[in-house]
Amino acid sequence: MSETIEKLARVRSYIKQHKLDGVVLSTRGNFAWLSGGGDNHIVSQSESGFGALAVTAKQAFVIANRIEIDRITSEEPVSTFTPKSFPWIESMRSALPKLLSGKKFASDEPQVTGFEPLPGDFIQDVRATLVENEIRRYKSLGRDCSLVMETVARQMNVGDSEHQVESDMARHLLARGIQPHVLLVAFDERILKHRHPTPTAKHLRKHAMLVICGARGGLIACLTRFIHIGPVASDIVARHEAVCRVEAAMWAATKPGATWAEALKAGLDQYKKEGFAKEWELHHQGGPTGYAGRDFLATPDEKRPILDRQAIAWNPSITGAKTEDTYVLDGDKRHVVTACSDNWPTVKVSVPGLQNLVRPAILVR
């Protein structure tokens, strides 16, 4: 409850700043953020929820139709919010004006609510800075995602299909209450061809890349790992260590107050030093995360500042190699929520400003 009270204060400051009567938050990410981990989804492959949180200067409501309101109020952490419901034959858009008093509301889903879009930059100004309880939940989520990754990586076998490995990751995630937000699997030559390899029926011979983006309580943890059956070619190892140095350069430059463009530039400069100057153009490099896979992508002209206690997932890649973990910035420290276990091989890399950074290596089996 204390988490939600702190966030309600942020929302009300935002309402005052933008001269609104209130806001309505109905996306899965914003519902989870404000409620402290609540879930309003039914359709798995949709960012829209089936319940909304409405906040005014003095009141806070949870609103859903009569099918959903009892479950949400009895099973989700919304005790701070006064429940309001409407008949299931009515839409949220038609019900909200009858349930809320005030003329000027804004919403994260104008097409659902009929209200104007949230003004300014709600995610960056209100949502991005994590509170202590969120960080604890993030660490728990990250540990579980990393455990699932390592379990599946050690159990997969030559001849398994990408679909089989995808289903194994999904099964282990769901057993821990984690929704598979993104699952990518590439074997052998597909690693060289595709940066976003959705799984296929292809069977494993030697080399595998696995990606998990898992969501629980609204938060999303992202990580990438590589597995190789038998000895690894020296070129593959060299590319992996090179991309880890690119990542290290990004991490070193990711400081509160710096812009995302400045942190990205450090990585682009390192790409050049490694002899892969153009590789960054073949895939996005990541950016701020939390209640979305990425709140936005870091680009060379992104002037928004990096915030303390912001969640971050850089994911530089060189053809055939990639590195990715999710961490929370804490001043000059980093809490890597998806850190690998002591049983996973590691490699140390150094760049100016960051020496002997320990990163996951390729698991050789």
C-alpha positions as CSV (number, residue, x, y, z in Angstrom):
1,M,0.0,0.0,0.0
2,S,2.9,2.4,0.8
3,E,4.2,1.9,-2.8
4,T,0.8,2.9,-4.2
5,I,0.5,5.9,-1.9
6,E,3.9,7.2,-3.1
7,K,2.9,6.7,-6.7
8,L,-0.5,8.4,-6.2
9,A,1.4,11.4,-5.0
10,R,3.4,11.4,-8.2
11,V,0.2,11.1,-10.3
12,R,-1.5,13.9,-8.5
13,S,1.5,16.1,-9.0
14,Y,1.3,15.3,-12.7
15,I,-2.4,16.1,-12.7
16,K,-1.8,19.5,-11.1
17,Q,1.1,20.3,-13.4
18,H,-1.0,19.6,-16.5
19,K,-4.2,21.2,-15.2
20,L,-6.3,18.1,-15.4
21,D,-9.2,16.9,-13.4
22,G,-7.8,13.4,-13.4
23,V,-6.2,10.5,-15.3
24,V,-7.4,7.0,-16.3
25,L,-4.7,4.3,-16.6
26,S,-5.9,1.1,-18.3
27,T,-2.9,-0.4,-20.0
28,R,-1.5,-3.6,-18.3
29,G,1.8,-1.8,-17.6
30,N,0.4,1.3,-16.0
31,F,-2.2,-0.7,-14.1
32,A,0.5,-2.9,-12.6
33,W,2.8,0.1,-11.9
34,L,0.2,2.1,-10.0
35,S,-1.3,-0.8,-8.1
36,G,2.0,-2.2,-7.1
37,G,1.9,-5.3,-9.2
38,G,-1.8,-5.8,-10.0
39,D,-3.0,-7.6,-13.1
40,N,-5.9,-6.5,-15.3
41,H,-5.3,-8.6,-18.3
42,I,-7.3,-11.4,-19.9
43,V,-6.0,-11.6,-23.4
44,S,-2.3,-12.5,-23.2
45,Q,-1.2,-11.0,-26.4
46,S,-2.6,-7.5,-25.7
47,E,-1.3,-4.5,-23.9
48,S,-4.8,-3.4,-23.1
49,G,-6.4,-4.5,-19.8
50,F,-10.0,-5.1,-18.7
51,G,-9.9,-2.8,-15.7
52,A,-8.8,0.8,-15.2
53,L,-7.4,2.9,-12.4
54,A,-8.8,6.5,-12.2
55,V,-7.1,9.2,-10.1
56,T,-8.3,12.7,-9.3
57,A,-6.9,15.3,-6.9
58,K,-8.7,13.6,-4.0
59,Q,-10.0,10.2,-5.1
60,A,-8.8,7.0,-6.6
61,F,-11.0,4.3,-8.2
62,V,-10.7,0.9,-9.8
63,I,-13.2,0.5,-12.6
64,A,-14.2,-2.6,-14.5
65,N,-17.3,-4.2,-15.9
66,R,-19.3,-6.6,-13.7
67,I,-17.5,-9.7,-15.1
68,E,-14.1,-8.5,-13.9
69,I,-14.6,-6.2,-10.9
70,D,-15.0,-8.9,-8.2
71,R,-11.8,-10.8,-9.3
72,I,-9.8,-7.6,-9.5
73,T,-10.9,-6.3,-6.1
74,S,-10.5,-9.6,-4.3
75,E,-7.3,-10.9,-5.9
76,E,-5.2,-7.8,-6.9
77,P,-3.5,-5.2,-4.7
78,V,-6.1,-2.4,-5.2
79,S,-7.4,-1.9,-1.7
80,T,-6.4,1.8,-1.9
81,F,-8.9,2.3,-4.8
82,T,-12.7,2.6,-4.5
83,P,-14.4,0.1,-6.8
84,K,-16.9,1.2,-9.5
85,S,-18.5,-1.1,-12.1
86,F,-20.7,-1.0,-15.1
87,P,-22.8,-3.6,-17.1
88,W,-20.7,-5.8,-19.4
89,I,-22.9,-4.8,-22.4
90,E,-21.5,-1.3,-22.0
91,S,-18.1,-0.2,-23.1
92,M,-15.5,1.5,-20.9
93,R,-15.7,4.5,-23.2
94,S,-19.4,5.0,-22.6
95,A,-19.3,4.1,-18.9
96,L,-16.5,6.4,-17.7
97,P,-18.3,9.8,-18.2
98,K,-21.1,8.5,-15.9
99,L,-18.7,7.2,-13.2
100,L,-16.3,10.1,-13.0
101,S,-17.0,13.7,-12.2
102,G,-14.8,16.3,-13.9
103,K,-14.5,17.7,-17.4
104,K,-10.8,17.3,-18.3
105,F,-9.4,13.7,-18.0
106,A,-6.5,12.2,-19.9
107,S,-5.7,8.5,-20.5
108,D,-3.0,6.2,-21.6
109,E,-5.6,4.6,-24.0
110,P,-7.6,7.3,-25.7
111,Q,-9.2,4.8,-28.1
112,V,-10.5,2.8,-25.1
113,T,-11.6,5.6,-22.8
114,G,-12.5,8.5,-25.2
115,F,-10.3,10.9,-23.2
116,E,-7.4,12.9,-24.6
117,P,-3.9,11.3,-24.5
118,L,-1.7,11.8,-21.5
119,P,0.2,15.1,-21.9
120,G,3.9,15.4,-21.6
121,D,6.1,12.3,-21.0
122,F,4.2,10.3,-18.4
123,I,6.5,7.3,-18.5
124,Q,9.7,9.3,-18.1
125,D,8.4,11.9,-15.7
126,V,6.1,9.8,-13.5
127,R,6.7,6.0,-13.9
128,A,10.4,5.4,-14.7
129,T,12.0,5.9,-11.3
130,L,11.5,2.7,-9.3
131,V,10.7,2.6,-5.6
132,E,12.3,0.2,-3.2
133,N,9.6,-2.4,-3.2
134,E,9.6,-2.5,-7.0
135,I,13.3,-3.1,-7.0
136,R,12.8,-6.1,-4.6
137,R,10.1,-7.5,-6.9
138,Y,12.4,-6.9,-9.9
139,K,15.2,-8.8,-8.3
140,S,12.9,-11.8,-7.6
141,L,11.6,-11.8,-11.2
142,G,15.1,-11.5,-12.6
143,R,16.4,-14.4,-10.5
144,D,13.5,-16.6,-11.7
145,C,14.0,-15.7,-15.4
146,S,17.7,-16.4,-15.1
147,L,17.0,-19.8,-13.4
148,V,14.6,-20.7,-16.2
149,M,17.1,-19.8,-18.8
150,E,19.9,-21.9,-17.2
151,T,17.6,-24.8,-16.6
152,V,16.5,-25.0,-20.2
153,A,20.0,-24.3,-21.5
154,R,21.4,-27.3,-19.6
155,Q,18.5,-29.6,-20.6
156,M,18.3,-29.0,-24.3
157,N,19.8,-31.6,-26.6
158,V,21.0,-32.0,-30.1
159,G,18.0,-32.7,-32.3
160,D,15.6,-30.5,-30.2
161,S,13.6,-28.1,-32.3
162,E,13.4,-24.4,-31.6
163,H,9.7,-24.8,-30.9
164,Q,10.5,-27.4,-28.2
165,V,13.0,-25.1,-26.5
166,E,10.5,-22.3,-26.7
167,S,7.8,-24.4,-25.1
168,D,10.2,-25.5,-22.3
169,M,11.0,-21.9,-21.5
170,A,7.3,-21.0,-21.5
171,R,6.4,-23.9,-19.2
172,H,9.0,-23.1,-16.6
173,L,8.1,-19.4,-16.7
174,L,4.4,-19.9,-16.4
175,A,5.0,-22.3,-13.5
176,R,6.6,-19.4,-11.6
177,G,3.8,-17.0,-12.5
178,I,5.8,-15.3,-15.2
179,Q,4.1,-14.4,-18.5
180,P,6.4,-15.0,-21.6
181,H,6.5,-11.4,-23.0
182,V,9.1,-12.3,-25.7
183,L,10.7,-15.7,-26.3
184,L,13.3,-16.0,-29.1
185,V,15.3,-19.1,-30.2
186,A,17.8,-19.4,-33.0
187,F,19.9,-22.4,-33.8
188,D,23.1,-22.6,-35.9
189,E,22.9,-20.5,-39.1
190,R,19.8,-18.7,-38.0
191,I,21.9,-16.9,-35.4
192,L,23.8,-15.3,-38.2
193,K,20.8,-14.4,-40.3
194,H,18.2,-12.9,-37.9
195,R,18.4,-10.5,-34.9
196,H,14.9,-11.3,-33.8
197,P,14.6,-15.0,-34.5
198,T,11.0,-16.2,-33.6
199,P,11.2,-19.9,-33.1
200,T,10.8,-22.4,-36.0
201,A,10.8,-26.2,-36.4
202,K,14.6,-26.1,-37.0
203,H,16.6,-28.7,-35.1
204,L,19.7,-28.0,-33.0
205,R,23.1,-29.1,-34.3
206,K,25.7,-27.1,-32.3
207,H,25.0,-23.5,-31.5
208,A,22.0,-21.9,-29.8
209,M,20.8,-18.4,-28.8
210,L,18.0,-18.1,-26.3
211,V,16.2,-14.8,-25.3
212,I,13.7,-14.4,-22.5
213,C,11.6,-11.3,-21.7
214,G,9.5,-12.4,-18.8
215,A,6.7,-10.4,-17.1
216,R,5.4,-10.7,-13.5
217,G,3.6,-8.0,-11.6
218,G,3.9,-5.9,-14.7
219,L,7.7,-5.7,-14.6
220,I,9.6,-7.2,-17.5
221,A,13.1,-8.8,-17.2
222,C,15.1,-9.4,-20.3
223,L,18.2,-11.6,-20.9
224,T,20.1,-13.4,-23.7
225,R,22.3,-16.4,-23.5
226,F,24.3,-18.6,-25.9
227,I,25.0,-22.3,-25.7
228,H,27.4,-24.4,-27.8
229,I,27.6,-28.2,-28.1
230,G,31.3,-29.1,-28.2
231,P,34.3,-26.8,-28.8
232,V,33.6,-23.2,-29.8
233,A,35.3,-21.7,-32.8
234,S,37.7,-18.9,-31.9
235,D,35.9,-16.4,-34.1
236,I,32.7,-17.0,-32.2
237,V,34.5,-16.5,-28.9
238,A,36.2,-13.3,-30.2
239,R,32.9,-11.8,-31.3
240,H,31.2,-12.6,-28.0
241,E,34.0,-10.9,-26.1
242,A,33.9,-7.9,-28.5
243,V,30.2,-7.4,-28.0
244,C,30.6,-7.7,-24.2
245,R,33.1,-4.8,-24.4
246,V,30.6,-2.8,-26.4
247,E,28.1,-3.4,-23.7
248,A,30.6,-2.5,-21.0
249,A,31.2,0.8,-22.7
250,M,27.5,1.5,-22.6
251,W,27.2,0.5,-19.0
252,A,30.1,2.8,-18.1
253,A,28.5,5.7,-19.7
254,T,25.0,5.0,-18.3
255,K,24.9,7.5,-15.4
256,P,22.1,9.5,-13.8
257,G,21.9,12.8,-15.6
258,A,23.6,11.7,-18.8
259,T,21.4,11.5,-21.9
260,W,20.6,8.2,-23.6
261,A,22.3,9.5,-26.7
262,E,25.5,10.0,-24.8
263,A,25.4,6.5,-23.3
264,L,24.7,5.0,-26.8
265,K,27.6,7.0,-28.4
266,A,30.0,5.3,-26.0
267,G,28.8,2.0,-27.3
268,L,29.0,3.1,-31.0
269,D,32.6,4.3,-30.4
270,Q,33.4,0.9,-28.9
271,Y,31.9,-0.9,-32.0
272,K,34.4,1.1,-34.1
273,K,37.3,0.1,-31.8
274,E,36.3,-3.6,-32.1
275,G,36.3,-3.3,-35.9
276,F,32.5,-3.6,-36.3
277,A,31.5,0.1,-36.9
278,K,28.3,-0.6,-38.8
279,E,26.9,-3.5,-36.8
280,W,24.8,-1.3,-34.6
281,E,22.7,-0.3,-37.6
282,L,21.4,-3.9,-37.9
283,H,19.6,-4.0,-34.6
284,H,18.4,-1.6,-31.9
285,Q,20.7,-1.3,-28.9
286,G,18.1,-1.3,-26.1
287,G,17.4,1.4,-23.5
288,P,15.1,2.0,-20.5
289,T,12.8,-0.8,-19.5
290,G,10.5,-1.6,-16.5
291,Y,6.9,-2.1,-17.4
292,A,7.6,-2.5,-21.1
293,G,10.1,-4.4,-23.1
294,R,11.7,-1.0,-23.7
295,D,10.0,2.3,-22.7
296,F,11.7,3.7,-25.7
297,L,14.8,2.9,-27.8
298,A,18.0,4.8,-27.2
299,T,18.9,6.5,-30.5
300,P,21.8,8.9,-31.4
301,D,19.5,11.9,-31.0
302,E,17.7,10.8,-27.8
303,K,18.0,13.8,-25.4
304,R,16.0,12.5,-22.5
305,P,18.1,12.0,-19.4
306,I,19.0,8.8,-17.7
307,L,17.3,8.6,-14.3
308,D,18.6,7.2,-11.0
309,R,16.7,4.0,-10.1
310,Q,15.7,3.5,-13.7
311,A,15.6,0.0,-15.1
312,I,17.9,-0.6,-18.2
313,A,18.5,-3.3,-20.7
314,W,21.2,-2.7,-23.3
315,N,21.4,-5.4,-26.0
316,P,24.3,-4.7,-28.4
317,S,24.9,-7.3,-31.1
318,I,27.5,-8.3,-33.6
319,T,26.5,-10.8,-36.3
320,G,26.6,-14.2,-34.5
321,A,26.9,-12.6,-31.0
322,K,24.8,-10.6,-28.6
323,T,24.7,-9.8,-24.9
324,E,21.8,-8.6,-22.7
325,D,20.8,-8.4,-19.1
326,T,18.5,-6.2,-17.1
327,Y,19.7,-4.0,-14.3
328,V,18.6,-1.1,-12.1
329,L,20.8,1.9,-11.9
330,D,21.6,3.1,-8.3
331,G,23.9,6.1,-8.4
332,D,27.3,4.7,-9.5
333,K,26.1,1.1,-8.8
334,R,24.1,-1.4,-10.9
335,H,21.8,-4.1,-9.5
336,V,21.8,-6.8,-12.3
337,V,18.5,-8.4,-11.7
338,T,19.0,-11.2,-14.3
339,A,22.6,-12.0,-13.3
340,C,23.7,-15.6,-14.1
341,S,24.3,-18.1,-11.4
342,D,27.8,-19.2,-10.1
343,N,27.4,-22.3,-12.3
344,W,27.3,-20.3,-15.6
345,P,30.6,-19.6,-17.2
346,T,31.7,-15.9,-17.3
347,V,34.1,-13.7,-19.1
348,K,35.8,-10.5,-17.7
349,V,36.0,-7.5,-20.0
350,S,37.5,-4.0,-19.5
351,V,37.0,-0.6,-21.1
352,P,37.9,2.8,-20.0
353,G,35.9,3.6,-16.9
354,L,34.9,0.1,-16.2
355,Q,37.4,-2.6,-15.4
356,N,37.0,-6.4,-15.1
357,L,33.2,-6.4,-15.7
358,V,32.0,-10.0,-15.3
359,R,29.6,-11.0,-18.1
360,P,28.0,-14.3,-19.1
361,A,30.1,-16.4,-21.5
362,I,29.0,-19.0,-23.9
363,L,27.9,-22.2,-22.1
364,V,29.8,-25.1,-23.6
365,R,28.3,-28.5,-23.2
